Structure formats: structure tokens, C-alpha cells
């Protein structure tokens, strides 16, 4: 799943969002809205958000620091990874 975080400089919520994603071992792209006019237009006009961060995770998106949303994203990503790897059998002592 592709994850993109639209940020602005000196944004505490942006930094907290990136910190949670890093701790959850989630790969993501960063787009600085202060230097990318097309991204700013997309976030404001197409998505309808007026504040950062804006997180795009696949087809889902939200604005602001949303700890619950981030935790759910981490579970989804790691759940997808778990399904792509063969399951290991556990040995049970009789």
C-alpha cells in the first residue's frame, strides 16, 4: 500500500504523524505543501483539506494527527505482509 504524508514546515502534528509511522515500520513518501503548489491545490481543492498533515493510504485519506487511524494503518500493512509470507508451523508439546 502506498502511503503519502503531505506536510508543512514547523508542523507538530506532521512530526507526530511521521514518528508514529516510523515506529510502526511503515514506508511513506513526504510531500512538502509549502514548496509544491500542485500538491497544495490537490489537497485543498480535490481532497477538501485546509490543514496538515494529510495522509493518503491507498484510497483512504484524512487530515490531522489521528493516532487511531495510524494504528489501524499499521495493523493493515503488517497484516498484508503477514499474508504474503508463508505461515510457520508451531510445535506443540504433547
Buried (B, 14 or more C-beta within 10 A) or exposed (E): BEBBBBBBEEBEBBEBBBEBBEEBEBEBEEBBBEEEEEBBEBBEEEBEBEEBBBBBBEEEBBBBBBEEBBEEBBEBBEEEEEEEEEEEEEEEEE
